[in-house]
């Protein structure tokens, strides 16, 4: 098999894997949530892994406006010990 043909077949396989990617959408825009409450721990835990970092926009799918509000709410919740800063 020619090396160029192998490269082509790899590219085709790569395209097939990522052909049906789920479109990301902002959960807060979809549900029309006007304010992200820092006391709503269940909501905020969905945007932080066990390690305690905040998921970036490209992974969480939130819009820029709500990502800023989300980060502020998570930081407030951490300061009053509703959320952990890091995992133990």
Wavefront OBJ file of the C-alpha trace (Angstrom):
o trace
v 0.000 0.000 0.000
v 1.282 3.429 -0.963
v 1.990 5.788 2.018
v -0.311 8.415 0.497
v -3.171 5.938 0.404
v -2.660 5.129 4.089
v -2.850 8.826 4.953
v -6.080 9.165 2.998
v -7.666 6.205 4.744
v -6.677 7.615 8.154
v -8.255 10.960 7.274
v -11.480 9.243 6.250
v -11.590 7.352 9.553
v -10.966 10.580 11.452
v -13.849 12.295 9.645
v -16.213 9.420 10.395
v -15.495 9.568 14.130
v -16.330 13.242 14.463
v -19.063 13.493 11.888
v -21.971 13.645 14.355
v -20.872 16.023 17.070
v -23.576 17.226 19.439
v -24.003 20.993 19.195
v -23.238 22.744 22.453
v -25.742 25.226 23.789
v -25.949 27.500 26.781
v -28.038 25.828 29.462
v -28.867 29.171 31.053
v -30.063 30.779 27.813
v -32.108 27.674 26.963
v -33.904 27.612 30.334
v -34.036 31.429 30.504
v -32.437 31.611 33.959
v -32.091 35.338 34.749
v -29.557 35.024 37.587
v -27.056 32.307 38.556
v -27.413 31.959 42.312
v -24.250 31.120 44.245
v -26.348 29.283 46.861
v -27.585 26.749 44.286
v -24.832 24.208 44.925
v -26.324 21.447 42.760
v -26.291 23.663 39.698
v -22.736 24.862 40.323
v -21.368 21.360 40.953
v -22.292 20.424 37.403
v -19.736 22.928 36.133
v -16.868 21.812 38.389
v -15.249 18.365 38.313
v -14.225 16.477 41.451
v -10.863 18.167 41.339
v -12.500 21.566 41.844
v -11.539 23.446 38.675
v -14.111 25.405 36.681
v -14.941 23.936 33.279
v -14.061 26.283 30.381
v -16.644 27.553 27.908
v -15.640 25.195 25.142
v -16.371 22.193 27.353
v -19.397 23.408 29.313
v -21.051 25.038 26.294
v -22.171 28.188 28.087
v -22.190 31.573 26.363
v -19.658 34.256 27.361
v -22.107 36.256 29.469
v -23.267 33.285 31.505
v -19.737 31.865 31.822
v -18.659 35.084 33.557
v -21.667 34.948 35.887
v -21.044 31.256 36.541
v -17.400 31.859 37.460
v -18.387 34.637 39.835
v -21.049 32.444 41.483
v -18.622 29.531 41.910
v -16.003 31.802 43.453
v -18.576 33.246 45.870
v -19.751 29.760 46.841
v -16.147 28.718 47.497
v -15.526 31.724 49.737
v -18.430 30.865 52.023
v -17.501 27.136 51.946
v -20.445 25.839 49.929
v -18.043 24.424 47.317
v -14.524 23.101 47.876
v -11.515 24.909 46.425
v -9.764 21.597 45.706
v -10.355 17.887 46.214
v -9.031 16.300 49.382
l 1 2 3 4 5 6 7 8 9 10 11 12 13 14 15 16 17 18 19 20 21 22 23 24 25 26 27 28 29 30 31 32 33 34 35 36 37 38 39 40 41 42 43 44 45 46 47 48 49 50 51 52 53 54 55 56 57 58 59 60 61 62 63 64 65 66 67 68 69 70 71 72 73 74 75 76 77 78 79 80 81 82 83 84 85 86 87 88
